[in-house]
Amino acid sequence: MSSDFSPVDSSNLSRLSDKDKTELRQIMTNEEQKARVQASVHSLTDICFRKCITGTIRNGKLDKNEEGCMANCADRFVDVSHLTLKHLQNMRG
Amino acid sequence: MESETVKSEVIKQVKAQYAIDNARQLIDKVNEHCFEKCVPKPGASLSSSEQTCFTQCMEKYMAAWNQVSATYIRRIQQEH
């Protein structure tokens, strides 16, 4: 895979125009944010899989109960995250 | 290299790096969960039922991941 990439070193980076630099900064910010969302999804799936997929695995699909459980689990986790934040804000007074 | 080329090269590498990172996280979790579920008593080799279970578990985990992703993204879009 590394053979697909041309080396990008500081001498190449210095050739970036101001306009391209600004655009790159925006793209980096977007990619960072996307990565944070992905990390949260990984963490949530980890937790909810354990809660919702119990018993033996019989096939590769989610049945209706499992599907509903995963969705509820994610939703309720977001709800409690808000509670935590609110509680912390109240503590700060 | 001129600016446009440098820019697209950087973008390509950054996106690839994040994609690798994402895949690694997924693989780690699939291995952990599906080993737990499908290989409760590790033997001298993987039986064919253990292998079948593992394949089904992988598919199930990815379906679960997609469900969580859709739900989570909907919520964070709402709260903006």
Backbone of each chain as nested JSON, in Angstrom:
{
  "chains": [
    {"id": "A", "residues": [
      {"number": 1, "name": "MET", "atoms": {"N": [0.82, -1.197, 0.0], "CA": [0.0, 0.0, 0.0], "C": [0.863, 1.26, 0.0]}},
      {"number": 2, "name": "SER", "atoms": {"N": [2.027, 1.22, 0.628], "CA": [2.837, 2.435, 0.696], "C": [3.36, 2.816, -0.681]}},
      {"number": 3, "name": "SER", "atoms": {"N": [3.385, 1.887, -1.618], "CA": [3.868, 2.225, -2.96], "C": [2.871, 3.099, -3.719]}},
      {"number": 4, "name": "ASP", "atoms": {"N": [1.621, 3.194, -3.237], "CA": [0.647, 4.08, -3.872], "C": [0.92, 5.54, -3.555]}},
      {"number": 5, "name": "PHE", "atoms": {"N": [1.688, 5.784, -2.509], "CA": [1.827, 7.161, -2.033], "C": [3.159, 7.766, -2.458]}},
      {"number": 6, "name": "SER", "atoms": {"N": [3.098, 8.993, -2.964], "CA": [4.322, 9.757, -3.158], "C": [4.708, 10.332, -1.806]}},
      {"number": 7, "name": "PRO", "atoms": {"N": [5.975, 10.494, -1.558], "CA": [6.352, 11.028, -0.235], "C": [5.893, 12.478, -0.08]}},
      {"number": 8, "name": "VAL", "atoms": {"N": [5.237, 12.765, 1.039], "CA": [4.852, 14.141, 1.335], "C": [5.711, 14.597, 2.5]}},
      {"number": 9, "name": "ASP", "atoms": {"N": [6.725, 15.366, 2.193], "CA": [7.61, 15.834, 3.262], "C": [7.486, 17.342, 3.404]}},
      {"number": 10, "name": "SER", "atoms": {"N": [8.262, 17.923, 4.291], "CA": [8.091, 19.352, 4.586], "C": [8.412, 20.219, 3.38]}},
      {"number": 11, "name": "SER", "atoms": {"N": [9.263, 19.736, 2.483], "CA": [9.565, 20.557, 1.301], "C": [8.358, 20.567, 0.357]}},
      {"number": 12, "name": "ASN", "atoms": {"N": [7.653, 19.427, 0.257], "CA": [6.42, 19.406, -0.542], "C": [5.347, 20.271, 0.104]}},
      {"number": 13, "name": "LEU", "atoms": {"N": [5.215, 20.148, 1.424], "CA": [4.169, 20.895, 2.135], "C": [4.38, 22.394, 1.998]}},
      {"number": 14, "name": "SER", "atoms": {"N": [5.629, 22.818, 1.904], "CA": [5.897, 24.256, 1.767], "C": [5.414, 24.774, 0.411]}},
      {"number": 15, "name": "ARG", "atoms": {"N": [5.138, 23.859, -0.525], "CA": [4.633, 24.289, -1.828], "C": [3.125, 24.547, -1.833]}},
      {"number": 16, "name": "LEU", "atoms": {"N": [2.46, 24.278, -0.705], "CA": [1.025, 24.509, -0.641], "C": [0.705, 25.992, -0.672]}},
      {"number": 17, "name": "SER", "atoms": {"N": [-0.233, 26.358, -1.528], "CA": [-0.704, 27.737, -1.551], "C": [-1.526, 27.989, -0.286]}},
      {"number": 18, "name": "ASP", "atoms": {"N": [-1.718, 29.262, 0.04], "CA": [-2.523, 29.609, 1.228], "C": [-3.933, 29.051, 1.098]}},
      {"number": 19, "name": "LYS", "atoms": {"N": [-4.472, 29.143, -0.116], "CA": [-5.828, 28.653, -0.361], "C": [-5.891, 27.149, -0.103]}},
      {"number": 20, "name": "ASP", "atoms": {"N": [-4.92, 26.421, -0.606], "CA": [-4.907, 24.964, -0.427], "C": [-4.65, 24.593, 1.027]}},
      {"number": 21, "name": "LYS", "atoms": {"N": [-3.834, 25.403, 1.712], "CA": [-3.6, 25.162, 3.139], "C": [-4.894, 25.269, 3.93]}},
      {"number": 22, "name": "THR", "atoms": {"N": [-5.644, 26.334, 3.647], "CA": [-6.917, 26.546, 4.339], "C": [-7.872, 25.393, 4.076]}},
      {"number": 23, "name": "GLU", "atoms": {"N": [-7.925, 24.978, 2.819], "CA": [-8.805, 23.875, 2.452], "C": [-8.389, 22.593, 3.171]}},
      {"number": 24, "name": "LEU", "atoms": {"N": [-7.093, 22.357, 3.234], "CA": [-6.578, 21.174, 3.913], "C": [-6.934, 21.176, 5.39]}},
      {"number": 25, "name": "ARG", "atoms": {"N": [-6.799, 22.353, 6.035], "CA": [-7.133, 22.458, 7.456], "C": [-8.578, 22.062, 7.701]}},
      {"number": 26, "name": "GLN", "atoms": {"N": [-9.464, 22.53, 6.797], "CA": [-10.887, 22.22, 6.928], "C": [-11.127, 20.725, 6.769]}},
      {"number": 27, "name": "ILE", "atoms": {"N": [-10.469, 20.146, 5.777], "CA": [-10.634, 18.719, 5.525], "C": [-10.117, 17.901, 6.7]}},
      {"number": 28, "name": "MET", "atoms": {"N": [-8.982, 18.307, 7.272], "CA": [-8.435, 17.618, 8.446], "C": [-9.42, 17.677, 9.602]}},
      {"number": 29, "name": "THR", "atoms": {"N": [-9.984, 18.863, 9.846], "CA": [-10.971, 19.029, 10.918], "C": [-12.163, 18.103, 10.695]}},
      {"number": 30, "name": "ASN", "atoms": {"N": [-12.651, 18.046, 9.467], "CA": [-13.775, 17.163, 9.143], "C": [-13.431, 15.698, 9.39]}},
      {"number": 31, "name": "GLU", "atoms": {"N": [-12.248, 15.305, 8.941], "CA": [-11.842, 13.906, 9.097], "C": [-11.681, 13.545, 10.571]}},
      {"number": 32, "name": "GLU", "atoms": {"N": [-11.149, 14.486, 11.366], "CA": [-11.009, 14.254, 12.807], "C": [-12.369, 14.048, 13.45]}},
      {"number": 33, "name": "GLN", "atoms": {"N": [-13.317, 14.89, 13.058], "CA": [-14.651, 14.784, 13.619], "C": [-15.304, 13.464, 13.224]}},
      {"number": 34, "name": "LYS", "atoms": {"N": [-15.154, 13.079, 11.968], "CA": [-15.698, 11.797, 11.511], "C": [-15.084, 10.647, 12.306]}},
      {"number": 35, "name": "ALA", "atoms": {"N": [-13.785, 10.745, 12.579], "CA": [-13.095, 9.689, 13.321], "C": [-13.61, 9.599, 14.753]}},
      {"number": 36, "name": "ARG", "atoms": {"N": [-13.938, 10.753, 15.349], "CA": [-14.493, 10.76, 16.711], "C": [-15.848, 10.065, 16.736]}},
      {"number": 37, "name": "VAL", "atoms": {"N": [-16.666, 10.332, 15.724], "CA": [-17.974, 9.679, 15.623], "C": [-17.794, 8.174, 15.456]}},
      {"number": 38, "name": "GLN", "atoms": {"N": [-16.87, 7.779, 14.589], "CA": [-16.599, 6.352, 14.383], "C": [-16.178, 5.688, 15.687]}},
      {"number": 39, "name": "ALA", "atoms": {"N": [-15.298, 6.349, 16.441], "CA": [-14.821, 5.791, 17.707], "C": [-15.984, 5.594, 18.678]}},
      {"number": 40, "name": "SER", "atoms": {"N": [-16.902, 6.566, 18.72], "CA": [-18.084, 6.439, 19.579], "C": [-18.957, 5.274, 19.142]}},
      {"number": 41, "name": "VAL", "atoms": {"N": [-19.118, 5.099, 17.854], "CA": [-19.921, 3.98, 17.346], "C": [-19.272, 2.648, 17.723]}},
      {"number": 42, "name": "HIS", "atoms": {"N": [-17.959, 2.585, 17.629], "CA": [-17.262, 1.35, 18.02], "C": [-17.499, 1.037, 19.496]}},
      {"number": 43, "name": "SER", "atoms": {"N": [-17.342, 2.064, 20.309], "CA": [-17.515, 1.898, 21.745], "C": [-18.947, 1.472, 22.092]}},
      {"number": 44, "name": "LEU", "atoms": {"N": [-19.924, 2.15, 21.472], "CA": [-21.331, 1.845, 21.711], "C": [-21.72, 0.45, 21.223]}},
      {"number": 45, "name": "THR", "atoms": {"N": [-21.211, 0.062, 20.08], "CA": [-21.508, -1.267, 19.542], "C": [-20.969, -2.338, 20.481]}},
      {"number": 46, "name": "ASP", "atoms": {"N": [-19.786, -2.099, 20.997], "CA": [-19.146, -2.996, 21.965], "C": [-20.079, -3.235, 23.153]}},
      {"number": 47, "name": "ILE", "atoms": {"N": [-20.545, -2.137, 23.752], "CA": [-21.413, -2.206, 24.927], "C": [-22.746, -2.873, 24.59]}},
      {"number": 48, "name": "CYS", "atoms": {"N": [-23.366, -2.416, 23.511], "CA": [-24.722, -2.856, 23.181], "C": [-24.775, -4.285, 22.645]}},
      {"number": 49, "name": "PHE", "atoms": {"N": [-23.732, -4.701, 21.969], "CA": [-23.675, -6.087, 21.494], "C": [-23.738, -7.046, 22.676]}},
      {"number": 50, "name": "ARG", "atoms": {"N": [-23.0, -6.709, 23.708], "CA": [-22.993, -7.54, 24.913], "C": [-24.363, -7.558, 25.58]}},
      {"number": 51, "name": "LYS", "atoms": {"N": [-25.043, -6.439, 25.568], "CA": [-26.373, -6.358, 26.201], "C": [-27.452, -7.044, 25.375]}},
      {"number": 52, "name": "CYS", "atoms": {"N": [-27.345, -6.953, 24.072], "CA": [-28.457, -7.317, 23.189], "C": [-28.322, -8.672, 22.489]}},
      {"number": 53, "name": "ILE", "atoms": {"N": [-27.113, -9.091, 22.246], "CA": [-26.925, -10.357, 21.544], "C": [-26.524, -11.401, 22.572]}},
      {"number": 54, "name": "THR", "atoms": {"N": [-27.535, -12.006, 23.176], "CA": [-27.293, -13.007, 24.207], "C": [-27.584, -14.385, 23.617]}},
      {"number": 55, "name": "GLY", "atoms": {"N": [-27.094, -15.416, 24.206], "CA": [-27.374, -16.769, 23.724], "C": [-26.54, -17.145, 22.516]}},
      {"number": 56, "name": "THR", "atoms": {"N": [-26.861, -18.305, 21.963], "CA": [-26.054, -18.829, 20.852], "C": [-26.33, -18.077, 19.557]}},
      {"number": 57, "name": "ILE", "atoms": {"N": [-25.302, -17.976, 18.747], "CA": [-25.425, -17.357, 17.432], "C": [-25.943, -18.414, 16.46]}},
      {"number": 58, "name": "ARG", "atoms": {"N": [-27.088, -18.107, 15.822], "CA": [-27.663, -19.093, 14.903], "C": [-27.593, -18.652, 13.443]}},
      {"number": 59, "name": "ASN", "atoms": {"N": [-27.481, -17.332, 13.235], "CA": [-27.322, -16.847, 11.857], "C": [-26.63, -15.487, 11.87]}},
      {"number": 60, "name": "GLY", "atoms": {"N": [-26.424, -14.96, 10.683], "CA": [-25.64, -13.73, 10.548], "C": [-26.454, -12.456, 10.5]}},
      {"number": 61, "name": "LYS", "atoms": {"N": [-27.758, -12.574, 10.768], "CA": [-28.598, -11.381, 10.711], "C": [-29.095, -11.018, 12.111]}},
      {"number": 62, "name": "LEU", "atoms": {"N": [-29.483, -9.758, 12.281], "CA": [-30.146, -9.337, 13.515], "C": [-31.629, -9.656, 13.385]}},
      {"number": 63, "name": "ASP", "atoms": {"N": [-32.21, -10.357, 14.371], "CA": [-33.669, -10.514, 14.331], "C": [-34.309, -9.218, 14.839]}},
      {"number": 64, "name": "LYS", "atoms": {"N": [-35.632, -9.137, 14.759], "CA": [-36.325, -7.886, 15.088], "C": [-36.017, -7.413, 16.513]}},
      {"number": 65, "name": "ASN", "atoms": {"N": [-35.959, -8.361, 17.457], "CA": [-35.672, -8.011, 18.845], "C": [-34.276, -7.436, 19.011]}},
      {"number": 66, "name": "GLU", "atoms": {"N": [-33.319, -8.106, 18.388], "CA": [-31.93, -7.671, 18.475], "C": [-31.747, -6.299, 17.845]}},
      {"number": 67, "name": "GLU", "atoms": {"N": [-32.4, -6.101, 16.705], "CA": [-32.311, -4.828, 15.999], "C": [-32.866, -3.7, 16.864]}},
      {"number": 68, "name": "GLY", "atoms": {"N": [-34.033, -3.947, 17.443], "CA": [-34.67, -2.958, 18.312], "C": [-33.833, -2.674, 19.541]}},
      {"number": 69, "name": "CYS", "atoms": {"N": [-33.262, -3.74, 20.09], "CA": [-32.427, -3.6, 21.285], "C": [-31.2, -2.748, 20.997]}},
      {"number": 70, "name": "MET", "atoms": {"N": [-30.541, -2.991, 19.867], "CA": [-29.344, -2.209, 19.517], "C": [-29.698, -0.725, 19.372]}},
      {"number": 71, "name": "ALA", "atoms": {"N": [-30.82, -0.445, 18.72], "CA": [-31.242, 0.944, 18.521], "C": [-31.582, 1.6, 19.86]}},
      {"number": 72, "name": "ASN", "atoms": {"N": [-32.361, 0.912, 20.688], "CA": [-32.712, 1.436, 22.012], "C": [-31.476, 1.67, 22.858]}},
      {"number": 73, "name": "CYS", "atoms": {"N": [-30.566, 0.716, 22.79], "CA": [-29.339, 0.804, 23.577], "C": [-28.568, 2.067, 23.209]}},
      {"number": 74, "name": "ALA", "atoms": {"N": [-28.396, 2.301, 21.927], "CA": [-27.68, 3.496, 21.472], "C": [-28.415, 4.766, 21.904]}},
      {"number": 75, "name": "ASP", "atoms": {"N": [-29.723, 4.771, 21.711], "CA": [-30.54, 5.932, 22.101], "C": [-30.452, 6.212, 23.597]}},
      {"number": 76, "name": "ARG", "atoms": {"N": [-30.592, 5.184, 24.413], "CA": [-30.563, 5.365, 25.875], "C": [-29.178, 5.779, 26.342]}},
      {"number": 77, "name": "PHE", "atoms": {"N": [-28.153, 5.315, 25.672], "CA": [-26.8, 5.726, 26.056], "C": [-26.615, 7.213, 25.817]}},
      {"number": 78, "name": "VAL", "atoms": {"N": [-27.116, 7.686, 24.682], "CA": [-27.044, 9.124, 24.406], "C": [-27.819, 9.895, 25.476]}},
      {"number": 79, "name": "ASP", "atoms": {"N": [-28.991, 9.382, 25.867], "CA": [-29.785, 10.027, 26.922], "C": [-29.006, 10.132, 28.222]}},
      {"number": 80, "name": "VAL", "atoms": {"N": [-28.383, 9.035, 28.66], "CA": [-27.656, 9.103, 29.932], "C": [-26.411, 9.973, 29.825]}},
      {"number": 81, "name": "SER", "atoms": {"N": [-25.818, 10.036, 28.644], "CA": [-24.681, 10.946, 28.453], "C": [-25.103, 12.382, 28.721]}},
      {"number": 82, "name": "HIS", "atoms": {"N": [-26.309, 12.728, 28.289], "CA": [-26.826, 14.071, 28.538], "C": [-27.045, 14.305, 30.022]}},
      {"number": 83, "name": "LEU", "atoms": {"N": [-27.557, 13.271, 30.706], "CA": [-27.768, 13.363, 32.152], "C": [-26.453, 13.642, 32.881]}},
      {"number": 84, "name": "THR", "atoms": {"N": [-25.429, 12.918, 32.486], "CA": [-24.112, 13.089, 33.095], "C": [-23.628, 14.52, 32.929]}},
      {"number": 85, "name": "LEU", "atoms": {"N": [-23.748, 15.01, 31.713], "CA": [-23.314, 16.378, 31.406], "C": [-24.084, 17.389, 32.242]}},
      {"number": 86, "name": "LYS", "atoms": {"N": [-25.399, 17.211, 32.296], "CA": [-26.241, 18.132, 33.065], "C": [-25.858, 18.119, 34.538]}},
      {"number": 87, "name": "HIS", "atoms": {"N": [-25.624, 16.919, 35.074], "CA": [-25.257, 16.77, 36.481], "C": [-23.951, 17.491, 36.773]}},
      {"number": 88, "name": "LEU", "atoms": {"N": [-22.981, 17.3, 35.875], "CA": [-21.69, 17.963, 36.04], "C": [-21.829, 19.475, 35.998]}},
      {"number": 89, "name": "GLN", "atoms": {"N": [-22.677, 19.962, 35.079], "CA": [-22.904, 21.407, 34.987], "C": [-23.525, 21.941, 36.264]}},
      {"number": 90, "name": "ASN", "atoms": {"N": [-24.469, 21.172, 36.856], "CA": [-25.096, 21.576, 38.124], "C": [-24.085, 21.594, 39.259]}},
      {"number": 91, "name": "MET", "atoms": {"N": [-23.183, 20.631, 39.263], "CA": [-22.169, 20.56, 40.312], "C": [-21.264, 21.774, 40.283]}},
      {"number": 92, "name": "ARG", "atoms": {"N": [-20.973, 22.242, 39.024], "CA": [-20.103, 23.423, 38.898], "C": [-20.793, 24.667, 39.431]}},
      {"number": 93, "name": "GLY", "atoms": {"N": [-22.13, 24.643, 39.449], "CA": [-22.923, 25.726, 40.056], "C": [-22.91, 27.071, 39.362]}}
    ]},
    {"id": "B", "residues": [
      {"number": 1, "name": "MET", "atoms": {"N": [6.719, 19.0, -6.522], "CA": [5.257, 18.855, -6.653], "C": [4.59, 20.214, -6.491]}},
      {"number": 2, "name": "GLU", "atoms": {"N": [3.561, 20.448, -7.31], "CA": [2.872, 21.726, -7.128], "C": [1.717, 21.57, -6.145]}},
      {"number": 3, "name": "SER", "atoms": {"N": [1.192, 22.695, -5.704], "CA": [0.266, 22.764, -4.575], "C": [-0.912, 21.801, -4.686]}},
      {"number": 4, "name": "GLU", "atoms": {"N": [-1.562, 21.805, -5.84], "CA": [-2.76, 20.968, -6.031], "C": [-2.43, 19.488, -5.835]}},
      {"number": 5, "name": "THR", "atoms": {"N": [-1.291, 19.091, -6.344], "CA": [-0.867, 17.689, -6.241], "C": [-0.539, 17.323, -4.801]}},
      {"number": 6, "name": "VAL", "atoms": {"N": [0.186, 18.22, -4.125], "CA": [0.517, 17.996, -2.716], "C": [-0.76, 17.851, -1.904]}},
      {"number": 7, "name": "LYS", "atoms": {"N": [-1.694, 18.77, -2.166], "CA": [-2.963, 18.752, -1.431], "C": [-3.673, 17.419, -1.604]}},
      {"number": 8, "name": "SER", "atoms": {"N": [-3.864, 16.98, -2.833], "CA": [-4.609, 15.734, -3.041], "C": [-3.863, 14.529, -2.486]}},
      {"number": 9, "name": "GLU", "atoms": {"N": [-2.535, 14.59, -2.499], "CA": [-1.74, 13.496, -1.932], "C": [-1.93, 13.41, -0.419]}},
      {"number": 10, "name": "VAL", "atoms": {"N": [-1.897, 14.574, 0.242], "CA": [-2.103, 14.62, 1.693], "C": [-3.496, 14.096, 2.045]}},
      {"number": 11, "name": "ILE", "atoms": {"N": [-4.501, 14.572, 1.301], "CA": [-5.879, 14.134, 1.562], "C": [-5.984, 12.614, 1.441]}},
      {"number": 12, "name": "LYS", "atoms": {"N": [-5.401, 12.082, 0.395], "CA": [-5.436, 10.638, 0.155], "C": [-4.828, 9.876, 1.329]}},
      {"number": 13, "name": "GLN", "atoms": {"N": [-3.668, 10.345, 1.802], "CA": [-2.981, 9.646, 2.876], "C": [-3.71, 9.767, 4.21]}},
      {"number": 14, "name": "VAL", "atoms": {"N": [-4.242, 10.947, 4.475], "CA": [-4.985, 11.161, 5.714], "C": [-6.217, 10.26, 5.762]}},
      {"number": 15, "name": "LYS", "atoms": {"N": [-6.968, 10.236, 4.656], "CA": [-8.175, 9.401, 4.618], "C": [-7.828, 7.923, 4.751]}},
      {"number": 16, "name": "ALA", "atoms": {"N": [-6.758, 7.517, 4.1], "CA": [-6.335, 6.122, 4.181], "C": [-5.958, 5.752, 5.612]}},
      {"number": 17, "name": "GLN", "atoms": {"N": [-5.265, 6.637, 6.287], "CA": [-4.844, 6.384, 7.664], "C": [-6.047, 6.228, 8.594]}},
      {"number": 18, "name": "TYR", "atoms": {"N": [-7.029, 7.12, 8.442], "CA": [-8.243, 7.014, 9.251], "C": [-9.014, 5.736, 8.939]}},
      {"number": 19, "name": "ALA", "atoms": {"N": [-9.017, 5.338, 7.674], "CA": [-9.725, 4.114, 7.285], "C": [-9.055, 2.884, 7.901]}},
      {"number": 20, "name": "ILE", "atoms": {"N": [-7.731, 2.879, 7.904], "CA": [-6.982, 1.78, 8.51], "C": [-7.296, 1.693, 9.998]}},
      {"number": 21, "name": "ASP", "atoms": {"N": [-7.309, 2.863, 10.629], "CA": [-7.592, 2.942, 12.05], "C": [-8.979, 2.404, 12.372]}},
      {"number": 22, "name": "ASN", "atoms": {"N": [-9.951, 2.782, 11.557], "CA": [-11.326, 2.335, 11.734], "C": [-11.434, 0.822, 11.575]}},
      {"number": 23, "name": "ALA", "atoms": {"N": [-10.783, 0.291, 10.572], "CA": [-10.802, -1.15, 10.33], "C": [-10.178, -1.901, 11.502]}},
      {"number": 24, "name": "ARG", "atoms": {"N": [-9.088, -1.357, 12.026], "CA": [-8.405, -2.002, 13.145], "C": [-9.308, -2.079, 14.365]}},
      {"number": 25, "name": "GLN", "atoms": {"N": [-10.028, -0.978, 14.652], "CA": [-10.937, -0.965, 15.793], "C": [-12.019, -2.029, 15.617]}},
      {"number": 26, "name": "LEU", "atoms": {"N": [-12.571, -2.115, 14.394], "CA": [-13.63, -3.075, 14.124], "C": [-13.115, -4.507, 14.283]}},
      {"number": 27, "name": "ILE", "atoms": {"N": [-11.966, -4.783, 13.707], "CA": [-11.387, -6.124, 13.765], "C": [-11.139, -6.55, 15.21]}},
      {"number": 28, "name": "ASP", "atoms": {"N": [-10.574, -5.626, 16.012], "CA": [-10.299, -5.937, 17.426], "C": [-11.57, -6.36, 18.146]}},
      {"number": 29, "name": "LYS", "atoms": {"N": [-12.643, -5.603, 17.919], "CA": [-13.89, -5.861, 18.638], "C": [-14.563, -7.147, 18.142]}},
      {"number": 30, "name": "VAL", "atoms": {"N": [-14.564, -7.363, 16.835], "CA": [-15.138, -8.599, 16.283], "C": [-14.421, -9.814, 16.862]}},
      {"number": 31, "name": "ASN", "atoms": {"N": [-13.095, -9.764, 16.863], "CA": [-12.316, -10.892, 17.406], "C": [-12.673, -11.16, 18.866]}},
      {"number": 32, "name": "GLU", "atoms": {"N": [-12.736, -10.097, 19.631], "CA": [-13.011, -10.212, 21.06], "C": [-14.386, -10.833, 21.302]}},
      {"number": 33, "name": "HIS", "atoms": {"N": [-15.418, -10.23, 20.694], "CA": [-16.792, -10.686, 20.934], "C": [-17.035, -12.088, 20.396]}},
      {"number": 34, "name": "CYS", "atoms": {"N": [-16.561, -12.337, 19.194], "CA": [-16.895, -13.594, 18.536], "C": [-16.063, -14.756, 19.069]}},
      {"number": 35, "name": "PHE", "atoms": {"N": [-14.881, -14.47, 19.549], "CA": [-14.1, -15.516, 20.207], "C": [-14.798, -15.933, 21.5]}},
      {"number": 36, "name": "GLU", "atoms": {"N": [-15.26, -14.915, 22.228], "CA": [-15.976, -15.15, 23.476], "C": [-17.217, -16.009, 23.249]}},
      {"number": 37, "name": "LYS", "atoms": {"N": [-17.982, -15.663, 22.188], "CA": [-19.244, -16.353, 21.93], "C": [-19.06, -17.728, 21.299]}},
      {"number": 38, "name": "CYS", "atoms": {"N": [-18.081, -17.847, 20.458], "CA": [-18.012, -19.033, 19.603], "C": [-16.957, -20.061, 20.007]}},
      {"number": 39, "name": "VAL", "atoms": {"N": [-15.985, -19.61, 20.783], "CA": [-14.94, -20.541, 21.203], "C": [-14.858, -20.52, 22.725]}},
      {"number": 40, "name": "PRO", "atoms": {"N": [-15.916, -21.021, 23.395], "CA": [-15.934, -20.957, 24.857], "C": [-14.859, -21.826, 25.504]}},
      {"number": 41, "name": "LYS", "atoms": {"N": [-14.556, -22.949, 24.862], "CA": [-13.528, -23.839, 25.426], "C": [-12.514, -24.154, 24.314]}},
      {"number": 42, "name": "PRO", "atoms": {"N": [-11.5, -23.331, 24.184], "CA": [-10.542, -23.523, 23.085], "C": [-9.938, -24.922, 23.099]}},
      {"number": 43, "name": "GLY", "atoms": {"N": [-10.032, -25.599, 21.952], "CA": [-9.481, -26.951, 21.83], "C": [-8.177, -26.93, 21.067]}},
      {"number": 44, "name": "ALA", "atoms": {"N": [-7.807, -28.061, 20.536], "CA": [-6.537, -28.182, 19.822], "C": [-6.619, -27.62, 18.407]}},
      {"number": 45, "name": "SER", "atoms": {"N": [-7.86, -27.367, 17.926], "CA": [-8.063, -26.714, 16.633], "C": [-9.467, -26.126, 16.616]}},
      {"number": 46, "name": "LEU", "atoms": {"N": [-9.773, -25.332, 15.577], "CA": [-11.117, -24.774, 15.442], "C": [-12.014, -25.796, 14.746]}},
      {"number": 47, "name": "SER", "atoms": {"N": [-13.095, -26.183, 15.417], "CA": [-14.035, -27.105, 14.775], "C": [-14.8, -26.363, 13.682]}},
      {"number": 48, "name": "SER", "atoms": {"N": [-15.475, -27.124, 12.81], "CA": [-16.217, -26.463, 11.725], "C": [-17.421, -25.71, 12.279]}},
      {"number": 49, "name": "SER", "atoms": {"N": [-18.009, -26.191, 13.39], "CA": [-19.129, -25.45, 13.98], "C": [-18.639, -24.14, 14.595]}},
      {"number": 50, "name": "GLU", "atoms": {"N": [-17.439, -24.166, 15.17], "CA": [-16.856, -22.932, 15.713], "C": [-16.599, -21.932, 14.584]}},
      {"number": 51, "name": "GLN", "atoms": {"N": [-16.117, -22.441, 13.449], "CA": [-15.854, -21.564, 12.301], "C": [-17.138, -20.968, 11.753]}},
      {"number": 52, "name": "THR", "atoms": {"N": [-18.169, -21.796, 11.645], "CA": [-19.482, -21.313, 11.172], "C": [-20.019, -20.249, 12.11]}},
      {"number": 53, "name": "CYS", "atoms": {"N": [-19.94, -20.552, 13.41], "CA": [-20.404, -19.6, 14.418], "C": [-19.67, -18.281, 14.259]}},
      {"number": 54, "name": "PHE", "atoms": {"N": [-18.357, -18.355, 14.072], "CA": [-17.543, -17.151, 13.978], "C": [-17.948, -16.314, 12.773]}},
      {"number": 55, "name": "THR", "atoms": {"N": [-18.154, -16.947, 11.628], "CA": [-18.577, -16.228, 10.417], "C": [-19.919, -15.534, 10.644]}},
      {"number": 56, "name": "GLN", "atoms": {"N": [-20.868, -16.266, 11.248], "CA": [-22.187, -15.682, 11.518], "C": [-22.07, -14.533, 12.516]}},
      {"number": 57, "name": "CYS", "atoms": {"N": [-21.219, -14.718, 13.496], "CA": [-21.02, -13.692, 14.509], "C": [-20.446, -12.422, 13.888]}},
      {"number": 58, "name": "MET", "atoms": {"N": [-19.476, -12.58, 12.987], "CA": [-18.886, -11.421, 12.304], "C": [-19.958, -10.636, 11.565]}},
      {"number": 59, "name": "GLU", "atoms": {"N": [-20.81, -11.364, 10.82], "CA": [-21.886, -10.705, 10.063], "C": [-22.847, -9.996, 11.004]}},
      {"number": 60, "name": "LYS", "atoms": {"N": [-23.165, -10.658, 12.098], "CA": [-24.079, -10.099, 13.069], "C": [-23.493, -8.831, 13.696]}},
      {"number": 61, "name": "TYR", "atoms": {"N": [-22.214, -8.894, 14.022], "CA": [-21.566, -7.74, 14.651], "C": [-21.592, -6.542, 13.721]}},
      {"number": 62, "name": "MET", "atoms": {"N": [-21.312, -6.783, 12.444], "CA": [-21.316, -5.671, 11.485], "C": [-22.721, -5.119, 11.282]}},
      {"number": 63, "name": "ALA", "atoms": {"N": [-23.727, -5.989, 11.304], "CA": [-25.113, -5.52, 11.233], "C": [-25.438, -4.679, 12.463]}},
      {"number": 64, "name": "ALA", "atoms": {"N": [-24.967, -5.125, 13.615], "CA": [-25.17, -4.384, 14.856], "C": [-24.469, -3.032, 14.788]}},
      {"number": 65, "name": "TRP", "atoms": {"N": [-23.266, -3.022, 14.247], "CA": [-22.502, -1.784, 14.099], "C": [-23.265, -0.79, 13.223]}},
      {"number": 66, "name": "ASN", "atoms": {"N": [-23.807, -1.265, 12.121], "CA": [-24.569, -0.393, 11.212], "C": [-25.804, 0.185, 11.895]}},
      {"number": 67, "name": "GLN", "atoms": {"N": [-26.465, -0.646, 12.693], "CA": [-27.648, -0.192, 13.423], "C": [-27.277, 0.915, 14.423]}},
      {"number": 68, "name": "VAL", "atoms": {"N": [-26.223, 0.692, 15.172], "CA": [-25.758, 1.69, 16.143], "C": [-25.333, 2.971, 15.422]}},
      {"number": 69, "name": "SER", "atoms": {"N": [-24.621, 2.822, 14.339], "CA": [-24.143, 3.98, 13.575], "C": [-25.301, 4.846, 13.106]}},
      {"number": 70, "name": "ALA", "atoms": {"N": [-26.318, 4.201, 12.522], "CA": [-27.484, 4.94, 12.022], "C": [-28.198, 5.659, 13.165]}},
      {"number": 71, "name": "THR", "atoms": {"N": [-28.401, 4.949, 14.28], "CA": [-29.097, 5.52, 15.445], "C": [-28.306, 6.682, 16.027]}},
      {"number": 72, "name": "TYR", "atoms": {"N": [-27.017, 6.46, 16.235], "CA": [-26.156, 7.474, 16.864], "C": [-26.06, 8.727, 16.012]}},
      {"number": 73, "name": "ILE", "atoms": {"N": [-25.832, 8.541, 14.716], "CA": [-25.704, 9.692, 13.813], "C": [-27.004, 10.475, 13.751]}},
      {"number": 74, "name": "ARG", "atoms": {"N": [-28.144, 9.78, 13.747], "CA": [-29.43, 10.467, 13.769], "C": [-29.556, 11.331, 15.02]}},
      {"number": 75, "name": "ARG", "atoms": {"N": [-29.145, 10.801, 16.165], "CA": [-29.234, 11.556, 17.419], "C": [-28.348, 12.787, 17.4]}},
      {"number": 76, "name": "ILE", "atoms": {"N": [-27.103, 12.653, 16.978], "CA": [-26.208, 13.817, 17.029], "C": [-26.604, 14.87, 16.003]}},
      {"number": 77, "name": "GLN", "atoms": {"N": [-27.249, 14.446, 14.913], "CA": [-27.762, 15.433, 13.956], "C": [-28.951, 16.174, 14.528]}},
      {"number": 78, "name": "GLN", "atoms": {"N": [-29.786, 15.465, 15.317], "CA": [-30.95, 16.082, 15.952], "C": [-30.532, 17.157, 16.933]}},
      {"number": 79, "name": "GLU", "atoms": {"N": [-29.497, 16.84, 17.691], "CA": [-29.12, 17.752, 18.769], "C": [-28.226, 18.869, 18.283]}},
      {"number": 80, "name": "HIS", "atoms": {"N": [-28.394, 19.245, 17.044], "CA": [-27.711, 20.414, 16.496], "C": [-28.722, 21.281, 15.788]}}
    ]}
  ]
}
